[in-house]
Amino acid sequence: MPIPDDRPLPVRLRRVLSAVPEATALIFEDRGYPWAFLRRAVDDLDRLLAEAGAPDAHRIGIVLRNRPGHLAALVAVLATGRQVVTLSPFHGDVALAEDIRTLAPQVVVAGGADWARPGVASAAAEVAAVPLETGEDDRPLRGRAADWSPAPGAAERGDVAVLMQTSGTTGRPKRVELTYRKLTAAFEASGTPVASSEVRLRTHPAILWTSLVHIGGLYFAIANVAAGLQTALLERFDVQKWAALVRRTRPRRVRLAPTPLRMVLQSDLSADVFEGVETVSSGTAPLPPEDAERFTARFGVPVLSVYGATEFAGAIAGWDLALHRKWWTAKRGSVGRAFPSIALRVVDRATGEPVSAGAVGVLEAKGAQLPGDGWVRTTDLASLDDDGFLYIHGRADDAINRGGFKIVPSVIEDALRAHPAVRDAAAVGIPDERLGEVPVAAVTIRDGAVVPGASELGQWLAERLARYHLPTEIKVVGELPRTPSMKVSRPDVQALFEPAPRTMA
């Protein structure tokens, strides 16, 4: 399918895939995959859609697991100038099927295990999507027999590269459009060449453990290919497997969000694991400076924080090694400075007027990789000092940050209220040593209803929400605590989950 001339990213991806086909592009478990494996996915996607009578199908839904076939499918969609519709494998069966029905992609790509999940195939049939299955042998994509006739789809000429589920950084979780223009601007700002015609394959791999359905995984999966970097892929983060991969591949830079960074700190790993590692990058959630300093003292590697959001197509501010060497002592606790082409300001929550240096307000940003041409307001409380260093002071909303995944309480509450026995619900975050925060929920029961157990309510949510949304505890209460204005009192709901005080014997 023809690609518009103003989209350099697909051209760059195909150029890298074809540079040295036999060189290793991807490492997964004990196997290496050549660049030809990823290139084959590009060819197979075009061929399979033509055979299905839908060569112009444009919106491709992918149930994105961290496996070779799924990564190859992701690369293929963008290398052909199409649109990725992200589908989360962590959703319950009901929620995943509902996503397919609601978003109505023209093609659904999934592994065999996900196709076997209840409701997935029937949802794809309802929207007449072409079904494709991922593979991990020499064929990253293959056709799948269907009991329905896929509907030929006309090509959409919009600039949207990825229709992505946010985790709620700038508000309630929603679908946001990441355009080819935004992604290109984000890659170029971070030093990843997109417009360049020169291709130089790198010998130092990048370890990728963040889920491909999360912006941190999807962004770096594509950035690695654009930069000619090998990707060492992990299905999920595990300290020992990750450390073994660091020893085996010897990357120069690694990425550890605050939660896995703390897991590494709590492990018995020795400092020699990090031999040859120059920096650790950390984002998705606030990292206390004490944790960064403990990590550096123990392993001898500086930790560089970054700040971003799904809506921003990646990070918009952060530290680099030169900044860290010069400023860390003086700017301890900052998340760094704005990246090139990004402007930041802090405004008063009520008036929207910019505040003075050092004052706390709501952070706004603008730049080529952000939505629109004006200032975009986040829900983060922040300050900027006279030297342009950004400090994050918390959130201006009730979102729960579970190890980097942002959870808006109403998502959990709405799902609980849909249960036939539940009258009302309130979800809040409580502190957790490893994840920072975890969600918990309190519910009240309708008059005359049989009181459901916590396991029943948990199963109800598991079928409708992503795994990271699931509360660690659900309590049935007579009434939800409320303020004088009859709003739910979230501090009092949190108090319901505080450990009982110890009594003296």
N, C-alpha and C positions, 0 to 999 in steps of 0.2 A: 504494500500500500504506500502511495507517495507520501513523503514527509515534507512539510513546509520548509522553505529555505531559511526561515528565521529560527530554526531549532538546532543549535549546534550540539546539544547533548546527545541525541540519537546518533549523529554522525561520529562523535567522539567515541561513544561506546562501541560501535561497529568497527571503527578503526583499530581500537585496542584489541578487540576479540580476534581480529584477523592478522595482527602483527607477527606473532610467533605461535602458531596454533598448537605446537607440541609442548610448549613450555607450561609449567604448572600454574594454574590460576586459583585453584581451590583445594584445600586440605580438609577432609572430614573423616574423623575417626582414624583408621589406619590407611586411608586411601587418598591419593592425589588425583585431581581432575584437571585436564589440560584446558587451555583457553578454547580449544575446539569444542569441548563439551558445552560451554556457554554459547558459542557461535551456533552449534547445532540446534539449540533451543530457539534461536532467532529464525532459522530456516524452517524448523518444524512448526512453529506457530503459524507462519504464513501458509505453509502447505496444508496443515490440518484444517485451518479455517476455510481455505479454498475448497478442500474436499467436502467440508460440511455445507458448502453453498453459502458461506458467510465471509467472503474474503475481506469485506469492508468493516467487519465487526470491530468496534473501537474500545468499548468499555469492558475491561477484563477483570473480573473478580478473582482474587487469589486468596485461598485460605493459607496464610503465610506461616509456615513452620520453618524452623531453622534447619533445613535439610537441603542437600545439593539441588534436587529437582526444583524445589520451590524458589531458591535463589536464582537458578537459571531462568525460571519462568518470569520472575520479577525483572531481570535484566532484559529478557527478550521483549517484554511489553514496552519498556522504555526505549530500547534500541530500535523499535519499529515505529516509534512516535505515537503509540497508543496510550490509553489511560488505565492506570492501575486502580482498581477499587479494592481497598484492603478489607479482608474478612478475617476476623480473629479466631484462631483455633482454640482460644481460651474461653470463648463464650460457651454457655450450655447449649445443648442440642436445640432447644426451642428458640433461643436468642439467635443462634447462627442461621437457622432456617428463616427466621423472621427478617434478618438482615438481607438475606438473598432476595426474599420477596419484595422488601421495601426498596432496595437499591436497584433491583432488576438489571444486573449486568448482562451483557450480551453473550458473555462466555464465563463459565465458572471453572477454575483450575483448582484441584485439590488432590491430596494423596489418597491412596486407596482406603486407609483407615477413616479418613474424614468423609469420603463418599459413603461409607458404610454406616455412618451415624444416622440415627432416626431423623427423618424429615429433610435431610440435605438434598438427596436426589429428587424428592417430590417438589421441593421448593424451586430447584433449578428447572424442573419440568414446567411448573406453573408460569415461570417467566420466559419459557422457551429458550433457555440459554444453551449454547454449545457446551457439552461437558468434556473436559480434558483432564487427564490424570498425569501426575508427576511420576518420574522414575529416577532411579539412582544407578542404573547400569549405563550403557552407552546412549540411551535414549532418554533425555530429560523430560520430554513431553510425548504423550501418546494419546490417540483418540480413545474414546470410551463409548461403548454401545449405549444407545438411549432408546427409551420406549416412547419418545415423542419426537416431533420434527422441530429442530431449532429454527427460530425466526431469523431470516437474513436481516442484518442491521446496516443501516446507512452510516457511513463514516461521519463522525462529528469533527468539525474543524476547530473546536475550541483549543485553548492552550493548556488545559488542565492535564498534568502529568500523573498526579496521584490524588484520588479522593480518599482522604484519610480520616480515621476516627481519632479525635484528640483525646487526651487523658484529662482535660479540664484545666489546663494551666491558665487560660484567659477567661474561664467561665465554665458553664455547664458543658459536659462532653457533647460534641457535635461532629458533623462531617465538615472538614475544611478542604478547600481546593488548593493544592500545591501546584502551581503552574510550572511549565518548563522554564519560563523566565525567572521565577523565584528560585527554583533549584539551581539553575545555572549561576545566578548571582550569589547564592549561598556557597556553592562549590568554589567559585572564583575568589570570594572573600577569604576563604580558608586556605587558599593556595593550591587548590586542585585544578589543574588545567582542563578547561572545557573547549575554549575556542582555539587552542593550540593544535597545529597539525602534526607536531612532533610526538612520537610515541616512544617512551623508554620504559620497559618493564623493570620493576623493582625487585631486588633479591630479598629484601627484608619484608616478611609478611605482616599483616595486621590481624590480630585475633578479634573475632566478632562473636560475642555471646549474647548481646542484647537482642530481644525478639525482633524479627523482621517486620512485625506488625506495629512496632513502636517506632517513632521517628528516629530514635537513636540507633536502631538496627537498620532500618531501611536507608537512612541517609548514608551511613558508612558502607553499606553493601554496594551502593551505586558509586559512592565516592572512590572506593577502593578500585573498582573496575576502571573508572575514568582516569585514575592516577596510574594504572598499570600495576597495582599492588596485588600480591597474592592475599587471599583471605583464608585464614584458619578458622573454620566454623565450629562452634559448639552449640549443641541443641539447647542447652540451658546452662546457667552458671553453676559450677561445682568447683570448690576450692582446689581439690587435688587434681581433677582433670584439667582445670585451667592452668595450674602450676606446671603440670607435666607438659602442656602445650607451650608454655613460655620457655621451659628448658629445651624443648625439641626445636622450636622455630627461632628463638632468640630475636624477638622483635625489638626495635629501638624505642617504640612508644607503645604503651598499653593504656586501655581505658577501664576505669573501675568507678562505677557509680558509688555513692556513699555507703549503701548497704553491703555490696560485695567487698568494698574496701575494708569495712569493719570486720567482715568475715575473714578476710586475709589477716587482719591484725589479730584476730582471736585464734588463728590457727597456729600450728607449730612449724610453719614454713621457715626455712633458713634464708639468710640474706643472699646466698649465692643463686637463688632462683632468679634474681633480678640482674644477673651479670649481663652487661651490655644494654640494659634498659636505661634510657636517658631521662624519660619523664613518664608520669602517670597523669592522665587527664581524667577529671571527675565532673560529672554533670547530672542532670535530671532532678536533683534535690539539693537542698543546702548541705554543705559539708562543714561541720564545725572546725575552726582552725586548729583546735587541739588534736583532732584526728589526723589532719594533714601533717602536723608536726611530729606526732607519734610515728606515723608511717615513715616519714623521711629519716627520723632518728634511728629507726629499726632497720630499714632496708636500704638507706642511702640514696633514695630517689625522690626528687621534688615532686609534689602534687600540684597540678595546675587546674584550678577550678574554671568551669565555663558556665555560661548562663544562656538559656534559650527556651524555645517552646515549639510545639508542633506547628502552630500557625506561622512561625517565623522560618519554617523549612530548615531548622537547625539552630545552632548557637549564634548569638549576636554580640556576645561580650565574653571576655575571658583573659586568662594569663598566658603569656608565652615565657620561655625560659629566660630571655633577656630581662623582661619585666620582673620576673620572680627574683632574679639575682640582685636587681637594683632596689626593688621596692617592697619585698615581702615583709621585712621587719616593720617598716613604717605603715604598711597598708594591710596588715594582718586582718583576715576576716573578709576582705573584699573578694568579689568574684571577678575582678579584673577590669579592663577598659573595653569600651565599645570597639568592635571590629571595624576595619575599613569599610566605608560606605554606609555605616550605621550611625544614626544620631540618637542620643538618649536625652531625656529630660524627666524631671520629677515635678509633679503638679499637686496642688492642693485638692484633696478629695472632694470638697464641696464646690469650690469655685472653678477648678480646672486651670487656675493660673500657676505658672512656674514658681517654685519655691526657691529660697536661697540655698547656696552650697551648704551641705551638711544637714539640711532640714529633711525630715521624713515626710514622704507623700506617696502618691501612686505613680508607678513607673510608666512612662510612655516611650515609644520608639518609632522610628521610621527609617526606611531604606528600601533598596531595590528588591530585597528578598521578603519584604513584609507586604501584607495586604494593602491595596490602595496606594495613594500618593501622600496621604497625610499621616498624622500621628495616630498610632495604635495604642490604646490603653490596655495595660495588663491588669491583673488583680493582685499584683505584688506590691507590697510596701517597700520603699527603697529610699536611698539617699545617694547623691553624687558629691564627691568632695572637689576642692579647687583643682586637683590634678586629674580629674576625670575618672577616678576610680569609683566603681559601682558597689554599693552595699545593699544586700537584701535583708529586710527586717521582719519578714513574715508575710502573711496574706491579708488582703482586704475582704476576703469572703470566708466561708466556712469549709472550704475544700480540705480534704484529708490527704496528706502526702504519705502514701504507703510505699516506702522504698523507691520513690521516684515516680510512681503512678499516682496521678491526682484523681481523687474520688470526690465528686460532688454528692453530699448526703442525700439529696432528693432522688438520685438514681436508685439508691437502695430503698429509700422510703416508698417511692412509687411502686416498686416491685413488691414490697411487703404488703402495701395496701390493696394490691390486686388479689391477694389470697382471700378466699371467701370468708375466712374466720376473723381476719384482722380488721379492726375498726380504724386504728391510726398507728403511726410508726414514727420514730425519730432515730436517726443515725448520727453518730459523733465519732471523733477520733480520740483515742487514748494513747499515751506514750508507750513506745516499745523500744527496748534497748537495741535491737538489731535493725528494725525497719524504720525507726523514727516515730511512726504512728501506725496504728491499725484501726479499722472501723469496728464498732460495736453497735448494737441496735436494741431499742426497747419498743415493745408493741403493746397495744391494748386490744382486747377481744370484743367482738360484737355480742350484744345481748343474746343469750340462748345458744351461742355457738359452742361447739366442743373445742376446748382449749388445745391447740396443736402443740406438740412437743418441739423443742429446739431443733431436733434432727429433721422433722417434717418441714419446718420453715427453712432450714438450711438447704434441704433438697429442692424446695420450691425456688429458692434464689439461684441455686447451682444450675438450674435449667434455663435461667433467664438472664443471668449476668456473667460478666467476665470473672475469672477466678480471683483477680486481685480486688474485686468489689466485695467479695463475700465476707461478712462480719465474722470476727473470731468468737463472738458470743452474742446470743440473742436472749433477752429477758422479757418475760411476760409480766406486765405491771398493771395495777388497777387503773391508774391515770398517769398520763405523761406530765412531768413537772412543767409549769407554765409561769410566765411573767404576769404582772398585773394587767397587761394588754392582751393576755391570753395567747401570746406566742409561746412556742416551746422554748423552755429555758435550757439551752445546750450545756451550760456549765452544770446545771443540776442533773441532766441526763448523764453527763460524764461521771458525776459523783455516785451514780447508781452502780458504777463498775469499779469503784475504788476498793482496794482490799480492806476487809474489816480490821479495825484497830486491834492490836494485841492487848490482852488484859493480863494484869499481874496475877500470878498464881497465889 
